[in-house]
Amino acid sequence: MDLFPAGPTSHTGIAFLFGRPTPSHIPASSIPRQGQLQEALRFLLQCIGKILDEGEKMGIQREEACHNLLFATCFNSYGGMKILFPSLLKFIGQACLKLHKQLAEEIRMVIQSNGGTVTMSGMEQMELMKSVVYETLRINPPVPLQYGKAKKDLV
């Protein structure tokens, strides 16, 4: 069972009272996440000003458009990662021990050189990790029937 289900869950009658409670049954308060939401909204407002301007021209308030974009981004990211991570683990698990060692060495080396912190710039330095992720996306794309056209060579 998902910790945070993407779709609605339904419970019928009294079975919910006697069933084993899971995190999806427990209502989560939005108060602890309020600061994170405000920070994400500030970031989006800075980055997507032109898109929000277009929304205002169509009659959508800036804040509402920003909330819609934030929701769509988070929802789509969750759905994509829910498919990507198991595939990634499957393909890495099926690979040879040599790949496991090379990945571990590369990741540990880059994290150590960045002071023990995982950063986006550090992940850009992990060529083998990027290659494994791109290959996993090529073999098992999150949206298998949607064909994209490459604008530039990624490798």
N, C-alpha and C positions, 0 to 999 in steps of 0.2 A: 504494500500500500504506500502511496506517495505521502511524503511529509507535508507537502503543499500541493494539493491536486490542482491541475490546470483547469479542469472542468468542474461543473457543479456535482455535488454528491447528494444522494437522496437517502433518507433514512425512513423506514416504515415503522410507525407505531411504537410499540413497547419494546421491540428488539433492541433499540438503541439504549434503553435504560439498563438492560442486562448484558449488553455486549461489552467487549473489552474496549475501553476508551483509547483512541489513537489521537495523534496531534491534529488530524483533520476534523475531529469532533470538538476540539476545544477552541472556543472563539479567541482569536488573538486581538489584543488591544492595539490600536494604531498609535497610541501615545509615544512609545519608545522609538517608533520609526519616523515620527514627525520631523525631527531635525534632519534626518537623512533625506527625506522627501524634499524639504525646503532647499537643501544643498544641491540636490539633483535638478530641481527646477531652476535655481539660479544659474547652474552650469548650462542647462538647455537654453535658457533665455539669452545667454551670451553667444552661444554657438549657432543657433538657428534663427537668428533675427529675420533674415530674408524670407524664410519659410513662414514665419509667424506674420510677417507683413502681408504675404499673399493670403493667408487665412483671414486677416482683418478685412482685406478687399472683398472677400466672399461673405463677410458678415459673421465670422467666428471670432469671439473674443480671444485676445492673446493668451490669457491664462488657461482658458478652456482648450485651445489648440495645443498648448504646451503640455497640459495634463494628458490629452489624447495621444500625443507623440510619445510621452514617457511611458504610458500604459502599453502602447503597441510595441515599443522597443523592448520593454521588460518581458512582455508576454511572448513575443517571438524569440527572444534570446533564450528564455526558459525552455520553450519547445524544441529549439534547435540543439541546445546543450543536452537535453534529456535523450536525444537520439545520438548526438556526437560522442559523449563520454563513454557509454557502453561499447560503442563500436571501436573507439580508440583503445579501450582496455582490452577488447577482444583481439584486435590485430597486434597490439604490443605483446599480449600474452601468448599468441601463436607464433611470434617471431623467435628468432634464435637468441641464445644467451649473449652472443656478441653484441647484438643491438641493445639489449637490456643494459649491458655494461657501458656501452658508449653513451646511451641516453643518460644514465645515472651520473657518469663522469662529467658530461657536458653541463647538465643542470646544476650539479653541486659546484662545479668550478665557477660558473657564472654567478650563482647566488652568493658564493663566498667572495667573489670580486666586487659584488655590490653591497658588501657589509652585512650579509645575511638576510637581505630583503629581496623579495621578488618584485621586480619593477617591469614596466612595459619596455623600457630600453634594454633591460636585461633579457627579456624574452626575445627581443629582436636579435640579440647576439646568439641565440640558441638555434643554429642552422639545422641541426639534425632533428630537433624537436619540431621546428616549423615544417620540415620535410615530412615527418611522420603524420602531423596533423593534416597537411595538404593532401597527402596520399590517402588518408582515411576518408577525407571529404570527397575525394575523387572516386574511391571505390564504393563508398556508402554515403551518398549525399543525404542531408536531412530532408530535402524535398526531391525525391528521386525522379519525378516526371517533369520537373521544371529545368529546362536547358538554358544555361546562360552562355553568353558569348564573351570570351576573354578579350579585354581591351589591351592588356599587356601580358607578357610572359612573367609568371610569378617566380620562376626558378632561374 
